Amino acid sequence: MHLVKIYLPLNDPDGRALPSETHDRVKQKLTAKFGGVTTFSNAPAEGLWAHGGKLEFDQIIVFEVMTKRLSHDWWKDYRKTLESVFQQHQIIISTHTVDIL
């Protein structure tokens, strides 16, 4: 089983809050494709990193899905879609193999 984590910003690159519908569409897409999604959104995580000699800050929420089969091509295409929708240079999507106990 694979656990897929998607890290999405709460704000656009100018710091304005994204409409809740933007994240809702991601929830709907993932639920339709994988049968469910978990969203960690009650306490947004904070991201801080150095880029181009300055520090950048994001508030993010994490979406998780579990799947038996992992299609790298589908996830690569979906990541590009998310980068466009969220106006991001890069969206991080990570996977971990998990054993269900």
N, C-alpha and C positions, 0 to 999 in steps of 0.2 A: 504494500500500500504506500502511496506517496502523499505527503502533506505539502501543499503548495501555498506559499505565503506571498501576498501582494502588498506592497507598501505604497499607499496613496496619500498625496497631500490634501490637507483641508483647505488650503488657499491657493490662489493662482500665483504666478511669478511676481505679481505686483503687491502681494499680500492681502488681496481681497478674498473674503470667504467665498468658496465655490457654492453654488446652489445645491441643496440637499439632493435634488433630482439627479445630479451628476453621479453621486455615489449610489443612489437607488438603482440607476440603470446597470451599474456594475453588479450589484446584488442580484438583480433580476436575471442578468445574463449568466452569472455563475450558477445560480439556482437551477435555471433551465438546463444548463449543460451538464452539471454534476450532481443535481438532486439536492443541493443544499450549500449553504455558505455560513461561516462564522465570521462576525465582524467585531473587532475590538475597537469600539468608538467612544466608550464612556469617559475614559481619561486618555486624551490623545497623547501619543508618544511624541517626543521631540527629537529631531535630527539636527546635528550640527556638524559641519565639515568645512574644510578649507578648499576653496576653489578660486583659481586665478589670483592668489595673493590676498583674498579676503575670506572672512567667515560667512557662511550662509546658514540659515536656520529654517526649518520646516516643522510644522505640526503635522503628524501623519496618523492615519488609522490603518489597521492591518486587516486584510481579508484573508481567510483561509478556506481551502477546499481540500477534500480527500478524493483520490482517484486511484483505481487499480492500474490503469494504463496511463502513461505519461507521453503525450504527443509534443515533442519539442517544437515541431513546426507550428502547431496551433498556438502554443504559448508565445512563441516568437512573434507571430502575427498579432496576437492579442496585445502583447506588450507594446508594439508599435502603435496600435490603435489607442491604447491608454495614454501613451506619451503625447499623442496628438490631442486627445480630448482634454487632458489635464495640463497641456502646454508645458511639458517637462522635457528636459534634455535626455533624462534617463529615468525610467521606472524600474525599481528593483522587484524581481520575482525570483523567489528561491524555492528549492524543493528539498525535502528530507524524506528518506525512507523510514517508515514507521512500522512497527509490529503492533497489531491490535491484540491486547492481552485479554 
